[in-house]
Amino acid sequence: MKWVHFPLHPETPAEGRALSELFKGRSEDEMNARQAQIKELMVQEGLPYGERTHTYNSRLSQEIGAWADTQVGGDAIHDALYKAYFVEAKNIGDADILLEIVEANNLSVDNARKVLEDRTFKDKVDEDWRKSYQYGVTGVPTFVASGHGVVGAQPYEALETFLESLGVEQRET
């Protein structure tokens, strides 16, 4: 699997934005129903999911994720960023929070700080954003194989059907 970053609400300010503001015009009942639906999908897949009230700009976390992919053991950062954002409702656009996550995952805080200060993975994430637009990605997660995609959190069976439709044969485990 290869992570490709996507700009979901890149206009979000550094301090974040209330979900009620982001989805202005939707009723509280509609928003609660959507949150319950997402939570149920996560529970079905064994993924933790907290109660979020805000969305945060994920750009810097994407740059840290791209950097971490070049580090031994760095792939664990993606699960840690997921947990920080979706379970603990932390602002993953805040450099201090990102450095805490880096440290908790036994990666070099000094190197990560330099990545954030110098924006050394900005071009890589820009390239991913262009690729996402080319694929027509409109939401996350999106799973792409053979030029086709499935958008959004999907049950395992939906992903299995998607891959089978592309002629992918199931591997023996």
Secondary structure, DSSP 8 states (H G I E B T S, - for coil): -------SSTT--TT-EEHHHHTTTS-HHHHHHHHHHHHHHHHHTT-------EE---HHHHHHHHHHTTSTTTTHHHHHHHIIIIIS---TT-HHHHHHHHHHTT--HHHHHHHHHHTTTHHHHHHHHHHHHHHT--SSSEEEETTEEEES---HHHHHHHHHHTT------
